[in-house]
Amino acid sequence: ADYLDNGNNKMAIQQADKLLKKHKDLHCAKVLKAIGLQRTGKQDEAYALAQEVAALEPTDDNSLQALTILYREMHRPELVTKLYEAAVKKVPNSEEYHSHLFMAYARVGEYKRMQQAGMALYKIVPKNPYYFWSVMSLIMQSISAQDENLSKTMFLPLAERMVEKMVKEDKIEAEAEVELYYMILERLEKYKEALDVVRGKLGEKLTSELQSRENKCMAMYKKLCRWPECNALSRRLLLKNSDDWQFYITYFDSVFQLIDESWTPPPEEEHTLEGEVHYSIEQAVKFIEERITEESKSSRPLRGPYLAKLELIRRLRYRGCNDEYKLGDPEELMFQYFKKFGDKPCCFTDLKVFVDLLPSGQYTKFISQLLEVIPLSATAESEIALPADIKALQQHLCVVQLSRLLGIYHAMDKKQKLTVVRELMLRYRHGLEFGKSCLKTELQFSDYYCLLAVHLLLDLWLEGEEMAVWQCLSLLEEGLSHSPSNAQFKLLLIRIYCRLGAFEPVAELYSSLDAKHIQHDTIGYLLTRYAEALGHYTAASQSCNFALRFFHSNQKDTSEYIIQAYKYGAFEKIPEFIAFRNRLNSSLHFAQVRTERMLLDLLLEANISTSLEESIKSMSLSPEEDDIPWKDLRDNRDLTVLFNWDPKDRDISEEHRKLSLEEETMWLRIRSLTLRLVSGLPTLSHTIQPKNSEKTAENGVSSKIDTIRSLLQQLEAAVDSGKKFLEQNIQYPVLGPPPTRMAGYFSNGSCQCQTSLFYLVSDIYELDTNGLEDSAEIQERIGNSFKSLVERLTDLFNKCKGDLIEVRDGTLKTHPNLVENLVFFVETISIALWVSSYCDSVLRPFKSNLQKKKKKKKESSVAMPPVFTHFLDYVTELQTLTSNVIDHIKGLEIILTALKLEELSLKDTLLLQAEKEFTKTVQGKVQSSYHHSVQEIGELLKKRLDTIKKLKI
């Protein structure tokens, strides 16, 4: 066991063998040996050995634990349940084995059996937790039941009765048990009863979370629309803590509900159980003013009351009745707020919510008013006034962010924008002085200046200023050199490098982000969208692996979280974990990565290192199966991960998200159908049988061609809807979701090539079943297909021609679309070759039969059917075309190597020496990345060329 713990699996196997020689029937040694075998990749031997021990139904703890570990590593949790079912039969009174059995069921989500196991445990050892495990399993049955009616009429009422029994017998001990009771009542929509539980004696046990009782009461009052109680409770809680934002929201919601219902308090008696109620705008205004007065006496400044006042103004404006309540002018209030909190980084995000309250004509005046109160002092060296300490710097940064948000920078012309960029960079570099003592992991105080300057340059680039994008990269690289863990710099660099078609620097940047766990799903798209598209095949494989490793381990990990939740009685977390697991399983990114990973593997290996058939078999792919949950796809991408200070009309909108998801799903459908069509090729492989025999339908091949034809129809439909979608010509914001590869796939002609290749398969199949004799028409059709395919492939190649990086007026311009087209070319030619090898498998037997006939008849010339010459010409032309592309790529490599970037006139006198250095580095990175892309594409094409040479029949 020690060897296994240290990862020395071979020694572990040897030691286990030694033990087994002495004691042939030592179960535990056999299992430990099996674990060693499993970890050294001998899964089948390990499984056989484990089943040998499991068949003996062991009851010793060591063997059971070891087998559990092994089955978990094999991802076969269902075998653990069988193991403990047997153990419990033999040792019926073991508390330990029963609880292991319960947990084993929990791992596979067998809720009905969990309920039974929990009750069996409670009978042996009457401990409360076991009883409530059983109750929770009933709730899980209700959650997972397809039939809502069943869960409300059977599972939940049963769970409720079980808890009520414990309540009547006064056996409720722990907080978790009260939580569970509350959860059942809430799901049964018995809000009144739930409220009584929380407010009653049982509610006293709810102590682990702050304000747990109050929050639960509030939730029930809202469900019951008891607005007076909502109001009184939130009012009471705000008197305790006037900085708790959620209660301001409830307070305002309830006040306006009461006004709309014209509620009045009952005469004589108390307003509500929760105390006094506010039911008019005057009371609300007075209440907020009192909170502000209170705040001025508090020892530390509180933001809540001031923001609440702005929130109230916003709500009153929305109702069209602001002016009569003298709450003050929003502009003045925001100005006062800035004076009080401007040196806190949160000041900008607080005010951002309320900028709509400012009249647009007042923006510039408002900004100047803010600038006037910041203590900036002019120095001899610099022409602009600079902050003397971090507080002033934070205040100034807040104003700059607000200027961007209010669109002041957007309205400037090119010259003004460049002046602002200069100023921001000067302020950025000056601000670095305050951060000299910062650790490497801390951000510099002035980082946002640099980021804002880059945003302005991005505006210029989108307006057609080519040099601006290189300046963006230089400034970001400079920023990163001072603030090496600034994720915003890295994310923006990733996006810009990818837009320029350079993937090489991105891989390193992404790995330095150190994305953890769920981030592989939320930001993983930044990598997977571009790696393969830009020809970095090795990096693409790795980035898919990162993501898939996370998705696959999610299954296993979530079961562990659920088990911990049972152990510690955190019942309300269990449905959350399950929802989390489902959300990841139906993740759009997961489906994309699975599909692209398989296509990529076929591209790199099929018919190169292994045959197409073996590759497809090893991925257990079949054309009939579709494992993508189309109806439930969840878009878990974080599209706002990049900071931005754009006004609403330029920012990413809900509409953009919806369109992006629609586009991603369409592209995924096209890719998934392409993969399934390719996986159908080996299933058609040649089976010799007499023409028109009855057998065709039986042996399943004819149904295989039907599958392919039906997939082809689906692909046509997907392509049509994709083209319709692109006609809308959607432009996402520059920092919004990246568009898919679909537009390129249509415009460069890969789409037409790939679909006609699959039509060709159908024709060849027909030739195969009809034989050569009376199939002149099919043969001619196949011949024409070959001809038009070569023309289409040549067109596709022509779309790849041109300079990848060109120097224009002293600046660089990259053409990433050429690389993307080359990548599509390689993929299309690979599909062409897989289809050709299917043709080859059909035509070879025909040819050998003809030769046999020729020998029998001893005739010198048996006329060769035309399809053979068609095929030979086609293969020869494919070979020539591929050789031409390889030569073209060699040419590209030479040009890229010869590009002398040093000679680029960085004559722009605005650039400082340091910036020139960074610009050189950045351009070098882009050049090297393009070189790398072209090399990888070239290498792969050479391998494909070798497979063409084997195709001569």
N, C-alpha and C positions, 0 to 999 in steps of 0.2 A: 504494500500500500504506500510506503514511503517513496518508492521509486515512481509510482504513478503520480503522487503529489508533486514530485520534482520534475515531472515531464519526461522521465527516462523510461519510455514505454517498453523498449526492447528488453531491458534488464528485468522489468516487472514480469514480462512473459517468461523469461528464463527461470526466475525464482519460482513462479507459479508451477512451471513444469517440474522443477526439482521436488516441490512439495507433493505434487500429484503422483510422482513416482512412488513416494513413501506411502501416502494416504490417497488411495485411488478415488475415494468418494468424498473428498473434502469439497463440499459445495462452494464455500466462499472462495477458495483458491481458483476454482473453475471460473467463477464470475469475474474475479480480478484479472484473470488471464484474458477473458473476453473483453474487458474494458481496455486492456493493452492493445488487443487486436483491433478493436473499433478505432482507437486513436491512431493506429498506424495504417489505417485505410483498408483493413481487411474486414469489411462490414459483414460479408456473408458468413465467414467463419465465426465471427463474434456472435452473430445472431443464432447460428446453429448450436453453439456451446451454451448460450444463455437459455435457449429453449429446452435443452437437455436438463438443466438444473430446474427450470420453472416447472417442467413436467412432473418432477418429484414433489412439487408443492412444499417447498421448504418453510419452516416456521422459526428458524434461528434468525435473530435480529441482523447479524452481519450479512448474511446472504441476501436478506430482503432489502437492506439499505443499499448494498452494492448493485443489486439488480435494478433498483429504482434509479440509481445514478446512470447506469448503462442505458436503460430505456429512454431516459431523458436526453442523453447525448444522441441517441438514435432518432430523436423526435418521434418516439412511439409511446406517448403517455397512456394510450388506451391499454397497453400491456400491463402497466402497473396496477390497474384496477383488477385485472384477472388474478394477479399475484396475491393481492391482499384479500380478495374474495375467498380464495382458497385458504389463506392463513386464518381468516376469521372463522371459517367453518371448523377448522381443527382446534383453534383456541378461542372458543366463543366468548369467554369473559375478559379478553384482554382489552383494556381501555386504549392502550397504545395502538394496537393493530386496527381497532375500529376507527380511531381518529385518523390514522394513515389512510384507511379506506375512504373516509369522508373527503380528505384532501385530494386523493387520487381522482375521485369523481369530480371534484371542483376543477381539477386541471383540464378535464375534457368537457366540462359544462353539462354533466348529466344531473340536472336539478332534481328530477323525481327521485333518483337513487340517493342523492345527497339528503333529501328530506327523510328517507327511510333510515339511512345510516345515522343521521343525527338523532332520531328517536331511539334507535337501537342503543346508541351510546348513552342516552339519558336514562334508559332503563337499567343499564349496568351501573352507571355512576350518575346519580341524579344531581348533576351540576347545571346551574342555569345556562351558562354559555352553550352547552350542547343542545338544550331545548331551543334556544333562539337561533342556533345554526339551522335547525329544522324549519323554523318560521321563515328565516331569510330565504331558504331554498324554495319555499312556497312563493315568496315575492318574485324570485328569479323566474319561476315557472310562469308567473303572470306577465312578467316583462317580455319573456321570449315567446309567449303564446301568440300565434298568428291571429287568433280570434279574440278581439278585444272583449267581446261579450263574455267569453269563457273566463277571462281573467277577472272581470268585475263580478261575475256571479258565482264563481267557484273558488279560485285560488285565493283571492284577497279576503273574501269573507271568512274562509277557513283560517287564514293566518290571523285575522282579527279575533276570531273566537279563541284561538290558542293563546293569544296574549291576554285576552280578557280573563281567561281562566286563572292565569298567573296573578293578574291584578286582584281578582276576588280573593284569592288565597293569600294575598299580601306577600307574594314571593318576589316582587320586582326588586332587584338589588342595584343594578348598575345603570349609569347614564345611557350606555349603548342600547339598553332594553327600552328605555323611554323613547329614544331616537327612533327605534324600530317601530314602536307603536304609532308614533307621529307620522312616520313614513307611510304606514299602511292606511291610516285614516286619510292622509292627504291624497293618496292614489285612489282611494274610494270616493274622493270628493266629499268626505264628511268633515267639512271645514269647521263646523260648529263644535263637533266632538273633539277635533284636534285642538281647537282653541281651549276647550275646557281642560284637556290633559295638560297643556303647557301652563295654563294659569293655575292649575290645581296643585295638589300635594306632590304629584309625580314630577311636575315641572321644576320643583326645587332641586332635582338631581342634575338639571342641565347647567353644568358649571364650567365645563372645560373650555368653551369658547366665550370670548367677551360678548356680552349682550346677546347670548344665544337665545334666551327666552324672549327678549324684546323683539329680536329679528323674526322669530317664528310667529309671535303674536301679530306683528306687522303684516307678515305674508298672509296670514289667515284673514285679517281685517280686510286686506285688499281683495282677496278672493271673494269675501262675503259682501264687498262693496260697503263696508261699514266706515264711511268716510269720517264721521265725527270722531270715532276711536282712533283712526289713522292720524287725524290731525292732532288730537290731544296727546297721543303717545309721542309723535315726532316732536311736538312742541316741548314736551317734558324732557326728551333726550337732548334737544338742542340747548335747553337751559343748563344741562349738565356739561355738555361739550359743544361749544358753538362753532367747532371746526369740522364737524362730521357732515361731509357734503351730501351723502345719500339721504340724510334726514331732511335737509333743506328741500330736496327734490320732492320727497313725500309730502312735506309740509305744504309746498306750493300746489302740488297736484290736488291735495285734499281740500285746500281753501277754495280753489276754483270749482271743484266738484260741488262743494257745499253751496257756493254762490249760484251755480247753475241750477241746483235743486231748490233754491230759496229756503234752505234749512234754517229753522230757528230753534233755540234751546227750549227744552221743556220748562214750564214755569215752576217755581218753588224748589224743585229738586236739583241734584247735581247734574251737570251736562252729560257726562258719560262715566263709565267705570274708570276710565283713564284720566279723568280730570277735565279741566276747562278746554273749551273748543273756540278756535278763531274761525269766524264764518263770513268775514267781510274784508274788502281790500284795505280799508282803513286800519283794521287790526293788524293785518299782515305788514303793512308799511311801518306801523308803530313798532311791531315786534322786531323787525330787521334793524330799524334805527336804534332800538334799545341794545341789540346785540353789538352794534358798532360802538356805542358808548361804553358798554361793558368791556369790549376788547381793548379800548384805550387804557383801561386800568390793569390789563393782564400783564404778567411778567414777560412773556414772550409774544411777539406779534403773530396774530392769527389771520390767515388769508380768507377763511370761510365767510365771515360776515360781509366783507367788502364785495366778494364775488357774488354773494347771495343778492346783494342790492342790484348788481348788474343783471343777474338772472331774472329778478322780479321786473325790472324795466323791460327786459326783452319779452317777457310773457305778457306784460300789460300792452306793449306796442302791438304784439301779435293779436291781442283782443281789441286793438284800436282805441284804448282808453288810457293813454299814458299821461297826457299833459295835466289832467286835473290833480294828479297826486304829485306833490312837489318833491320828487325823489332826486332832482338834480340832473345836470346835463351829463350824458354818458362820457362825452369827451373829457370833461373836467374830472369825472370820477376815475377814468382810466389814467389820467395824468397824475392824480393824487396816488393812485395805486402804484404807479411806476415809481413815484418819489419814495414810496414806502418799501416796495419789494424789488425795485429794478436791479439790485445787485445780486438777486437770486436767479439761477438758471431757469427756474420754473416760471419766471415772470412772463416770458414770451408765450409759453404754452397756455398759461392762464388767460392772457388777454386775447390770444388767437381766436378763442371761442366767441368773443364779443365784438370783433372788429366790424361785423355787419351793422352794429349800432351807429358807426360813424358815417356822416354824410360824405359821399365820395369827393365832393369839392374841398373838404377840409383836410384831406390826407396830408398834403405837404405841410400845411400850417401845424397840424398835430405833431408831425415828426420834428419840425424845427423847435416846437415848444418843448418836446422831450430833450432834444439835444442841448437846449439852453441850460438845463439844470444839471448836466453832467460836468463834474470838475475835470476839464481837460486843460493841459498847459502846453503852450508852444515852447519848443526848445530851439537852441541856436542851429543844430545840425538839420532839423527837419522843418519843412514848410507847413506841415499840418500839426494841429494840436493833439497831443497824445495823453492817454490816461497815466496817472502817476502811481496807481495801485490796482490791485485785482478787482476791487469793488467797482471802480470807475470803468475798468475794462468790461466787466460783466454788463454794466448799464449800457455802455456804448454798443456792445454786441446785441443786446436786446433791441435797441433802436434799429440797427442794421437789419436784423431779421424781420422786424415789423415793416421796414421800408420795402423789403423784397415781397413780403406777404401782401402789402397794399398795392403792389404793381408799379411802384415808383421807378424801380430799375428797369422794368420791362418796357416802359415808355421811352427810354433814352435812345439816342442814336448811337452808331458804332463808336464814334470818338468819345462820347461821354462814358459809354460802357467801359472802354479801355482805361479811361482815367480812373473810374471807380475801381477797376481791377487792380491797378497800380496802388491806389490808396489802401485797399483792403490787404494787399500783400505786404505793404509797408507796416500796416498795423499788426499783421500776423507776425512778422519778423520781430517787431518791437515787443510784442506780447510774450515772445519766447523767453525774454529776460525773467519774467515772473515765474517761469516754470523750470528754472535751472535745477531746482532740488527735486523735481518730479522723478519718480521711479520709471523704469522702462514700461511698466504695465499701466502707468497712469497717462491720462490724456493731457496734452498741453492746454492751458486756459484759452489760448487764442486760436485753437484748431478751426473753429467755425468760420473765422475770417477767410481762411484758405478755402474751405468748402464753398462758401458763398461766392468767392472769386471764380472758382471753377464753374459754378452754376451760370454765372454771367457769361463766361467764355463758351459754355455749351450753347447758350442762346445764340451767340455769334456764329458758332459752327453750323447750327441748324439754318442760319440765315445765309449760309454759303461761304463763310470765311474759313478756308481750309486750314490755315495756320493755327487757328484757335484750338483745334482739337489736340495738337501737339503740345500747346501751352498748357492745356488742361492736364495732360498726362504728366508733364514736367512738374507742375505745381503739386499735384497729388503725390508724386514720388518724393518731392522735397518734403512735403508734409509728413509722409510716412517715415522719412529718415529721422525726423525729430520726435515722432509720436508713433513708435513701431507697433502699438497695439490698437490703433484707431480703426475700428471695423468699418466705419463709414468711408474712410479713404480707400480701404481695400475693396469694398463692395463697388464703389464707383469706378475704381481702376478696372475691376473685372468687367463691368458693363461696357466701358469705353474700349478696352482692348478687344473685346468680343465684337463690338460694332465695327472695329477696324479689321477684323478677320485674323487677329493674332491670339492664338490660344495658349501658346507656350508659357507666357508669364502668368497666366490665369491659374494654372494648376497649383503653382507654388503659393500664390496669394490666397487661394481658397483653403489650402491645407493650413496656412498660418492663421486662418480664422478659427481653426480648431472647432468646427461645427460639431455639436453634440446632439445625440439622440434624435429628437423630433425635428431638429433643423435639417437633417438629411431630406426630410420631406418638404419643409417650408422654404428652404433656400437652395436645395439641391438642383433645382431647375437651372440655376445660373451656369452650372457646369455641364449638365447632361444635354442642354439644348445645343451647345456649341462644339463640344469636344469632337464628336464624329463628323459633324457638318463641316468642320474646318480641317478634316483629314488627319487629326491626331488620334489614330486608332488605338494605340496603347493606352493613352490617357483616358480615352472613352471607355475602354474595358474597365480600367481602374475605377472611374467615377461611377459606372453602373454597379460595380461590386460594392463600393461603399454603401450606396443606397440600398441595394438588395440585402446586404448583410443586416442592415438596420431593420428592414421590413420583416425579414424572416425571424430575427430574434425577438421582434415585438410579440409574436405569437406566444413564445415561451415565457418571455418576461412578464407579460400581462397576467398569465396564470399565477405566477409567483406573487404579484401584487395582490391578486384576489385572495390568495391563501393567507397572506399576511393580514389582510383586512378582516378575514374571519377570525384569525387568531386573536387580534387585538380589538375585535368588536366594532371596527369602523364600518358599520354596515352601509351607511349612506354613500360610501365611496365605491361600493362594489358595482352598482349600475353605471357609475361614471367610468370605471375601468373598462367595462364591457363596451360602452359606447365609444371609448377611446380606441379600443382594439378594432371595432367595426369601421370606425372612421379611417383608420390607417389601411385596413384591408381593402376598402373601396377607394383608396386614394388614386387620383388621376396620375400622379407622378409615378406611383408604384406600377400601374398598368403600363405607362409609357416606357419605364426603365426595363420592365420584363420583356416587352416586345422588341425594343431597340437592341437590348443585350443579345437576344437570340438572333436577330438579323445580323448583328455585328459578328457574332461567332461564326455564322454560316459564311459571311463575307470573308473572314480571315482564314477559315479552315476547310469549309466544304469543298471536296475534290482537290484540296491542296495537301493537307496532312492526313485527312480522313475522308472517306467517301461521303457524299451528300446524305446517303441513306443512314450511315452510322451516326453522322452529326445529328440528324433529326431524331434518330432513335435515342441518342444519349440525352436529348432535351425532352424526351417523351412528348414530342409534338405530334398532334394529329390534325388533319384538315377539318375533321368534323367538330372538334372541340373548340369552344370559345370560353376562356375563363375570365373574361373581363366583365365586371358588373355594370353594364352600360347604363342601366336605369339609376343606379345608386352612386355613380362616380362623384367623388368629392374633390373639389379643388382646394387643396390645403396650402397652396403657394402663398407666401407672404409677399404681397405685391407692394407693400408700403415699407419694406425693410430699409429702403434708401431714404434718408432724410430729405425733405424738400420743403421749400418755403414759398411754393407757387400759390398764387391766388386760386380760388375755387375753379374758375373757368379754365385754368390750364392744368389743373391737377388731375390725377387719375379718378375717374368717376365709376359709379356702380355699373353704368352702361358698358364702360371699357372692360370691367371684370367679366360681365356676362358674355360679351362678344369674344373675349380672349378664351374663356372656357369653351365656348361653342367651337371656335377655331381649333383649339387643342384637341377637342373630342373628334372633330372631323378628320384631322390629320392622323390621330391615333387609329381611327377606323380604317383609313387607307393603309396604314402601316401594318395593322394587324391582319387585314385581308391578304396583303402581299405575302406576309409570312406564312399564312395558312395555305395560300396557293403553292408557294414553294415547297411547303412540307408535304403537299399532295403529290409532287412529282414521283418520288420513289414508289408510291403505292400503285402507280400505273405500270410498274416495270413489267417487262415482256413475259407473257405466258403463251407458249405455243399451243394452238388448238385449231381444229378444223374450222373452216369458215362457216359462219351462221350456225355454229353448233348451239345446242340448247344450254350448254354449260355456262355461257357468258354470264347469265343473270345469277346463276348459283354461286360461282366462285367469288362473287363480290366485286370483281373488277369493274363491271359496268356501273355499279352503284358508285364506285370511286370517281368515275369520270363525271357522273351526275353531280357529285359533291363539288368537283372542280368547276363545272359549268355554272352551278348555282352561286359559288363564291365569286365567280367572274362577273355575274350579273350584279351581285352586291357591290363589287368593286366599282363597276360602271356607275351605279347609283351614287356611291360615296363620292366618286370623282365629280359627278354632276353637281351634287350639293356643295362640294368644295369650291367649284368654279363660280357657282351662284354667289356663294359667300364672299369670294374675293372681289366680285363686281362692285361691292359696296365701297371698296377702296378705303378701308379703315386705317386711320393713322393713330397709333397709340402715343401717349406722351413719351418723351425720350427716356424717362426713368420708369415708365410703366411696364407692362408685361412685354417681353420680347416676342415678335411675331414668329409663327412656326416656319418650317421649311417648305410649306405647301406652295407658296407663290412660285418659288424657284422650280419646284417639281413640275409644275404645269408649264412655266414659261420656257424652260430649256428643252422640253420635249421628252424628258424621262418618262413622264406619265404615259404618253402615246406608245413609246417603245415597250414599256413593261406590259401594258395591257395587250398589245398585239402579240407579244411573246406568249402570253397565256392562251390567246386564241389559237396560236400556232399549235400548242400542245393538243388542243381539242381536235384539230385537223389531222395531226400525226396519229392520234389514237384511232381516228376513223380509218385512216389508211391501214393501220395495224389490224383492225378487225375485218376490213373488206378485202385485204390482200392486194397484190400488185396487178392482177389480171385486168379487171374492168374498173380501174380507178384513175383513168387518165385525167378526169376533171379535178379530182382531189389533188393529184400530183401537180397539176398546173397551178392550182390555188396555193399549194405549199411553195412552189417555185416563186410565185409572185410575192408571197409573204417574205421569203428570204430576201428578195431584191429590195422590197420597200424597207425591211428592217435595216439592211446595210445603209440605205440612204438616210434613214432616221438617225442611226447611230453616228453617221458622218456629220449630220447637222448638229447633233448634240456635241460632238467634238469641236465643231466650229465655234460653238458658244463658249468653249473653254479657252479660246485663243485670245492673246492680248497680254499686256504687261500687268503683272500682279501689283507691282509698286512702280509708280511713275513719278518723275520729278517734274513739277510744273511751276514755273516762276519761283524757283528756289524753295518750294515747299513740296512735301511728299503727299501723294494721294494713293491710297490703297484700293484694290478692287476685290473685296472678299467674295463677291458673287462668282468670280472666275474659279476660286478654290471650291466653292460650294458646288459649282457645275461639274468640276473634275470629279468630286466625290460621288456625285450622282452618276457620272459616266461609269466609274469603276463598279458601282453597284449594279447598274443596268447591264454592263457587259458580263458581270458575274451571273446574273439571272439568265442572260442569253446563253452562257456556256452550260448552265445546269439544264436548260431546255435542250441545248444541242446534244448533251450526253444522253438525254432521253431519246432524241431522234436516232442517235447512234445505236442505242440498245434495240430500237425497233428495226432499223435498216440492216444491221449486221446479219441477223439470222436469214433475212430475205436473200442477202447477197450470197451467203454460203449455200443456201438451197439452190440458187440459180447456177452456182458453179458445179454443184453435184449433178444437176440436170445436164449441164454442158458436157461433163465427163461421160455421162451415160449415153448421150446421143452422139458423142464424138464429133459434134459440130464445131466448126471453128468459131462461128459467131452466133451467140444467142443475144438478141437485141437487149441492151441494158435499158431498163425503164428510166425515163427522164429524171425521176426524183433523185437518183444517185448523183447525177452530174450537178443538179441544183444544189444538193447538200454539200458536195465537194467544193463547188465554187464559193458557196456561202462561207464555209469554214476558212477557205483560203483568204477571202476578203476580210473576215474577222481578224485573221492573223495579221494581215497587212495593216489594218486599221489600228490594232492594238500596238503594233511595232511603231507606227507613226506617232501615236500618243506618247509612247515611252520616249521616243526621240524628242518630241515637243517638250516633255517634262525635263529631259536632260538639258535642253536649251534654257528652260526657265531657271534651272539650278545655276547654270553658268551666269545668266544675267544677274540673278540675285546675289551671287558671290561677288560679282564685279561691281555692284552698286557701291560707289564710294560716297558714303554718307558724310564723311568729313568735309567734302567739298561743297556740301549744301550751304548756300550762303545764309548763315544765321545773321543776316545783315541788319535784322530788325534791332535798331539801337535800343529799343525799350528793354531788351533782354539783358539781365545782369550776367556776369561771368558764371556765377553758380547755376543760374537757370540754363545757360548754354550747355553746361556739363550734363544736367539732368535731361535736357532735350536730346543730346547725343545718346545717352544711355537708353532712353525710351525708344528712339528710332532704331537703335541697334537691336533692342528686344523684338520689335515688330519684324525687322528684317530676318532675324534668326528664326522667328516663329514661322514665317512664310517658307523659309528654307526647309525647316523641319517638316511642315505639311507636305511640301512637294516631294521630299525624300520618301516619306511613308507611303504616299500615294504611288510613287514610282515603284517602290519595292513590291507592293501588293500587285501592281499590274504585271510586273515581270513574272511573278508566280502564276498569275492567270494565263500569261502567254504560254508558259510551259504546258498548262493543261490543254490549251487549244491544239498544241502540236500533237497531242495523243489522239485527236479526234478523227484522223484520216481513216475512213473505212476501207 
